[in-house]
Structure formats: structure tokens, C-alpha cells
């Protein structure tokens, strides 16, 4: 046997489960062709994850209650100063904000008395509200309400209001003071 035949025999023995070959291995020419493209929904099927995604540990943050309610330069005896209140001890915020905003829009249209909001407005905001009674010819229609709570007991809201064909924004800030929501900023842009 020549060297090429021995190499072929060695390769064929590695490639088979038989211990002894009866005939000599002959090699044929191999041609490579592209596999047929199978367009099937099987290959588009979503694959399930083999491993669980890593869990992200969420660190619970301590709720920070604001310490000093807006005073607008007023001085209080420490025993009688306004006390901040946590949001969990106050009425539900979005429904309460909508009631307040609708009342303000009715006051500005002259359809409601401003005295009805005395308890829920800081004195400075109430005075501005009284000055603007009847300043709008119709009651605005509330379109959207966006709220954020930067700290516990503080709410900042932006409300879009439609007056006829014009859209305006109403910006309101509430603070939890003495077990109630108190309006400390009110601007119609």
C-alpha cells in the first residue's frame, strides 16, 4: 500500500464505527451548493429565554416631607406656625385638583363666589383670585391634567384649558398644610 492509501484508510477508520474495512476507501469529488431557502413561519416564532433576566434591586427611598410651608414673608409664632402634612394623610390628589381647578375657572368666569375657596388658598393667592373674578367671558374647559410630586406633601400641576378656539395652561402648586391641600401658586399662562 502506498502512503495515500494508508492515510485514506486511517481517516476512514476514524470516521466509521466498524473496526475493520473490507474494501479500500475511494474519494469522489465534492461539490458545494447553497441550501434551499425555506420561508416558513417556524423561523419567525419568538424564542423563549433560556435564562432569567438579571433582577434589578430597587432600593426603597425614604419619603421626604418638606419642612417649611410657603409663608410669603409672613412671621408666625412657632407654636401656631403652619404644620406640613404628608400626602398619605390628605385627600386623593387628582380628583381634588380637578374640583379645585373647575372652581377656579368658574370664579374667573363670574359663575362662582371666590369665598368658596378661602380655606384651600393661601391669603396671597386668594387676593389674586378675588382680583380676577369675571376676567374671562366663559368657563374654560379642562383638557388635560399633568401632575408631579417632587416631595411628599407637595404637588405641582399643569392643566391645559380650552377657551373657545384658544388653548391656555394653568399652573397650580399645592402644599399639604394643617391636614389639607393649600394652593400656594396659581398662574394662567
C-alpha positions as a LaTeX table, in Angstrom:
\begin{tabular}{lrrr}
\hline
Residue & $x$ (\AA) & $y$ (\AA) & $z$ (\AA) \\
\hline
Unk1 & 0.00 & 0.00 & 0.00 \\
Unk2 & 1.20 & 3.45 & $-0.73$ \\
Unk3 & 1.11 & 6.43 & 1.67 \\
Unk4 & $-2.07$ & 7.95 & 0.26 \\
Unk5 & $-3.99$ & 4.73 & 0.72 \\
Unk6 & $-2.78$ & 4.39 & 4.31 \\
Unk7 & $-3.93$ & 7.97 & 5.08 \\
Unk8 & $-7.29$ & 7.23 & 3.47 \\
Unk9 & $-7.62$ & 4.03 & 5.49 \\
Unk10 & $-6.71$ & 5.86 & 8.71 \\
Unk11 & $-9.27$ & 8.58 & 8.00 \\
Unk12 & $-11.94$ & 6.06 & 7.14 \\
Unk13 & $-11.31$ & 4.18 & 10.37 \\
Unk14 & $-11.74$ & 7.37 & 12.34 \\
Unk15 & $-14.94$ & 8.15 & 10.56 \\
Unk16 & $-16.68$ & 4.78 & 10.95 \\
Unk17 & $-17.85$ & 2.53 & 13.74 \\
Unk18 & $-16.54$ & $-0.61$ & 12.06 \\
Unk19 & $-13.19$ & $-1.90$ & 13.31 \\
Unk20 & $-12.09$ & $-3.44$ & 10.01 \\
Unk21 & $-12.85$ & $-2.37$ & 6.49 \\
Unk22 & $-13.30$ & $-4.93$ & 3.76 \\
Unk23 & $-12.64$ & $-2.68$ & 0.86 \\
Unk24 & $-10.47$ & 0.27 & 0.19 \\
Unk25 & $-11.95$ & 3.77 & 0.52 \\
Unk26 & $-12.27$ & 5.84 & $-2.63$ \\
Unk27 & $-12.93$ & 9.54 & $-2.60$ \\
Unk28 & $-15.23$ & 11.27 & $-5.03$ \\
Unk29 & $-15.39$ & 14.90 & $-5.98$ \\
Unk30 & $-17.46$ & 17.00 & $-3.61$ \\
Unk31 & $-19.41$ & 19.98 & $-4.90$ \\
Unk32 & $-20.93$ & 22.59 & $-2.60$ \\
Unk33 & $-24.37$ & 24.01 & $-3.31$ \\
Unk34 & $-26.38$ & 26.66 & $-1.47$ \\
Unk35 & $-29.07$ & 25.26 & 0.79 \\
Unk36 & $-32.63$ & 25.96 & $-0.33$ \\
Unk37 & $-34.22$ & 28.94 & 1.36 \\
Unk38 & $-37.22$ & 27.83 & 3.38 \\
Unk39 & $-39.67$ & 30.63 & 4.02 \\
Unk40 & $-41.60$ & 29.43 & 6.99 \\
Unk41 & $-43.33$ & 30.94 & 9.99 \\
Unk42 & $-41.41$ & 28.48 & 12.09 \\
Unk43 & $-38.26$ & 30.62 & 11.93 \\
Unk44 & $-40.18$ & 33.76 & 12.86 \\
Unk45 & $-41.52$ & 32.25 & 16.07 \\
Unk46 & $-40.33$ & 34.12 & 19.19 \\
Unk47 & $-37.65$ & 32.34 & 21.15 \\
Unk48 & $-38.11$ & 31.79 & 24.85 \\
Unk49 & $-35.36$ & 32.98 & 27.16 \\
Unk50 & $-33.25$ & 30.15 & 28.48 \\
Unk51 & $-32.06$ & 32.22 & 31.41 \\
Unk52 & $-33.96$ & 34.60 & 33.63 \\
Unk53 & $-33.03$ & 38.24 & 33.06 \\
Unk54 & $-30.98$ & 39.70 & 35.87 \\
Unk55 & $-33.12$ & 41.17 & 38.61 \\
Unk56 & $-32.65$ & 44.83 & 39.33 \\
Unk57 & $-32.70$ & 45.58 & 43.00 \\
Unk58 & $-34.85$ & 48.60 & 43.71 \\
Unk59 & $-33.78$ & 50.48 & 46.77 \\
Unk60 & $-36.79$ & 51.85 & 48.62 \\
Unk61 & $-36.35$ & 55.54 & 49.18 \\
Unk62 & $-37.45$ & 57.22 & 52.33 \\
Unk63 & $-40.27$ & 59.65 & 51.70 \\
Unk64 & $-39.07$ & 63.18 & 52.32 \\
Unk65 & $-41.66$ & 65.51 & 53.77 \\
Unk66 & $-40.99$ & 69.17 & 53.11 \\
Unk67 & $-40.19$ & 71.09 & 56.27 \\
Unk68 & $-41.27$ & 74.68 & 55.69 \\
Unk69 & $-44.60$ & 75.59 & 54.10 \\
Unk70 & $-44.66$ & 78.67 & 51.87 \\
Unk71 & $-45.17$ & 81.70 & 54.08 \\
Unk72 & $-44.67$ & 84.58 & 51.59 \\
Unk73 & $-42.69$ & 86.54 & 54.19 \\
Unk74 & $-45.23$ & 86.18 & 56.99 \\
Unk75 & $-43.94$ & 85.59 & 60.51 \\
Unk76 & $-45.59$ & 83.06 & 62.80 \\
Unk77 & $-45.29$ & 82.19 & 66.44 \\
Unk78 & $-43.56$ & 78.77 & 66.43 \\
Unk79 & $-46.43$ & 77.25 & 68.41 \\
Unk80 & $-49.00$ & 78.38 & 65.83 \\
Unk81 & $-46.98$ & 78.06 & 62.61 \\
Unk82 & $-48.48$ & 76.01 & 59.76 \\
Unk83 & $-47.54$ & 72.33 & 60.04 \\
Unk84 & $-46.59$ & 70.33 & 56.94 \\
Unk85 & $-48.74$ & 67.26 & 56.26 \\
Unk86 & $-47.83$ & 64.08 & 54.37 \\
Unk87 & $-49.75$ & 63.29 & 51.16 \\
Unk88 & $-50.94$ & 59.99 & 52.63 \\
Unk89 & $-52.93$ & 61.98 & 55.23 \\
Unk90 & $-54.59$ & 64.19 & 52.60 \\
Unk91 & $-57.42$ & 63.64 & 50.06 \\
Unk92 & $-56.71$ & 61.85 & 46.76 \\
Unk93 & $-54.80$ & 64.32 & 44.67 \\
Unk94 & $-56.02$ & 64.13 & 41.06 \\
Unk95 & $-59.76$ & 64.24 & 41.88 \\
Unk96 & $-59.18$ & 67.04 & 44.39 \\
Unk97 & $-57.12$ & 69.03 & 41.85 \\
Unk98 & $-59.85$ & 68.72 & 39.22 \\
Unk99 & $-62.51$ & 70.01 & 41.64 \\
Unk100 & $-60.28$ & 72.93 & 42.63 \\
Unk101 & $-59.40$ & 73.85 & 39.02 \\
Unk102 & $-63.04$ & 73.73 & 37.85 \\
Unk103 & $-63.98$ & 76.01 & 40.77 \\
Unk104 & $-61.22$ & 78.47 & 39.83 \\
Unk105 & $-62.36$ & 78.51 & 36.18 \\
Unk106 & $-65.93$ & 79.21 & 37.30 \\
Unk107 & $-64.72$ & 82.04 & 39.59 \\
Unk108 & $-62.78$ & 83.62 & 36.72 \\
Unk109 & $-65.95$ & 83.43 & 34.57 \\
Unk110 & $-68.03$ & 85.04 & 37.37 \\
Unk111 & $-70.18$ & 81.93 & 37.90 \\
Unk112 & $-68.98$ & 81.13 & 41.44 \\
Unk113 & $-68.08$ & 83.13 & 44.56 \\
Unk114 & $-64.35$ & 83.14 & 45.46 \\
Unk115 & $-65.20$ & 82.79 & 49.17 \\
Unk116 & $-65.85$ & 79.09 & 48.47 \\
Unk117 & $-62.08$ & 78.55 & 48.05 \\
Unk118 & $-60.90$ & 80.62 & 51.02 \\
Unk119 & $-59.93$ & 77.58 & 53.07 \\
Unk120 & $-57.87$ & 75.99 & 50.26 \\
Unk121 & $-55.88$ & 79.04 & 49.14 \\
Unk122 & $-53.07$ & 80.96 & 50.79 \\
Unk123 & $-54.14$ & 84.54 & 51.58 \\
Unk124 & $-51.97$ & 85.99 & 48.80 \\
Unk125 & $-53.40$ & 83.55 & 46.20 \\
Unk126 & $-56.94$ & 84.23 & 47.41 \\
Unk127 & $-56.42$ & 88.00 & 46.98 \\
Unk128 & $-55.28$ & 87.44 & 43.37 \\
Unk129 & $-58.29$ & 85.20 & 42.78 \\
Unk130 & $-60.65$ & 87.94 & 44.04 \\
Unk131 & $-59.00$ & 90.49 & 41.70 \\
Unk132 & $-59.62$ & 88.22 & 38.69 \\
Unk133 & $-63.31$ & 87.46 & 39.31 \\
Unk134 & $-65.14$ & 87.75 & 35.96 \\
Unk135 & $-61.91$ & 88.29 & 33.98 \\
Unk136 & $-62.86$ & 85.55 & 31.49 \\
Unk137 & $-66.05$ & 85.71 & 29.45 \\
Unk138 & $-66.76$ & 81.94 & 29.56 \\
Unk139 & $-65.84$ & 79.00 & 31.72 \\
Unk140 & $-62.78$ & 77.25 & 30.35 \\
Unk141 & $-62.91$ & 73.53 & 29.59 \\
Unk142 & $-60.25$ & 71.33 & 31.15 \\
Unk143 & $-58.47$ & 69.16 & 28.56 \\
Unk144 & $-55.50$ & 67.52 & 30.30 \\
Unk145 & $-54.01$ & 67.34 & 33.76 \\
Unk146 & $-50.32$ & 66.63 & 34.41 \\
Unk147 & $-49.12$ & 66.27 & 37.99 \\
Unk148 & $-45.82$ & 65.71 & 39.73 \\
Unk149 & $-44.95$ & 65.33 & 43.38 \\
Unk150 & $-41.34$ & 66.48 & 43.89 \\
Unk151 & $-41.60$ & 65.87 & 47.64 \\
Unk152 & $-44.14$ & 64.24 & 49.91 \\
Unk153 & $-46.89$ & 66.77 & 50.58 \\
Unk154 & $-46.15$ & 68.96 & 47.53 \\
Unk155 & $-47.96$ & 68.75 & 44.19 \\
Unk156 & $-47.21$ & 70.75 & 41.07 \\
Unk157 & $-49.86$ & 70.52 & 38.34 \\
Unk158 & $-50.17$ & 71.81 & 34.80 \\
Unk159 & $-53.64$ & 71.88 & 33.32 \\
Unk160 & $-54.43$ & 72.69 & 29.69 \\
Unk161 & $-57.65$ & 74.69 & 29.38 \\
Unk162 & $-59.62$ & 75.48 & 26.23 \\
Unk163 & $-61.21$ & 78.91 & 25.93 \\
Unk164 & $-63.18$ & 78.81 & 22.68 \\
Unk165 & $-60.54$ & 78.14 & 20.00 \\
Unk166 & $-57.58$ & 79.00 & 22.22 \\
Unk167 & $-55.58$ & 76.67 & 24.50 \\
Unk168 & $-54.03$ & 78.05 & 27.67 \\
Unk169 & $-52.09$ & 76.48 & 30.52 \\
Unk170 & $-52.94$ & 76.78 & 34.18 \\
Unk171 & $-50.10$ & 76.12 & 36.63 \\
Unk172 & $-51.03$ & 75.24 & 40.22 \\
Unk173 & $-48.94$ & 74.30 & 43.25 \\
Unk174 & $-50.43$ & 72.63 & 46.32 \\
Unk175 & $-48.79$ & 72.02 & 49.66 \\
Unk176 & $-50.05$ & 69.78 & 52.40 \\
Unk177 & $-50.52$ & 72.14 & 55.34 \\
Unk178 & $-52.54$ & 71.59 & 58.53 \\
Unk179 & $-54.24$ & 68.40 & 57.22 \\
Unk180 & $-55.46$ & 69.94 & 53.92 \\
Unk181 & $-54.19$ & 70.81 & 50.46 \\
Unk182 & $-53.34$ & 74.53 & 50.28 \\
Unk183 & $-52.88$ & 76.33 & 46.94 \\
Unk184 & $-49.64$ & 78.36 & 47.08 \\
Unk185 & $-49.29$ & 79.22 & 43.36 \\
Unk186 & $-51.89$ & 79.82 & 40.65 \\
Unk187 & $-50.95$ & 81.19 & 37.21 \\
Unk188 & $-52.86$ & 81.20 & 33.94 \\
Unk189 & $-50.44$ & 81.40 & 31.03 \\
\hline
\end{tabular}
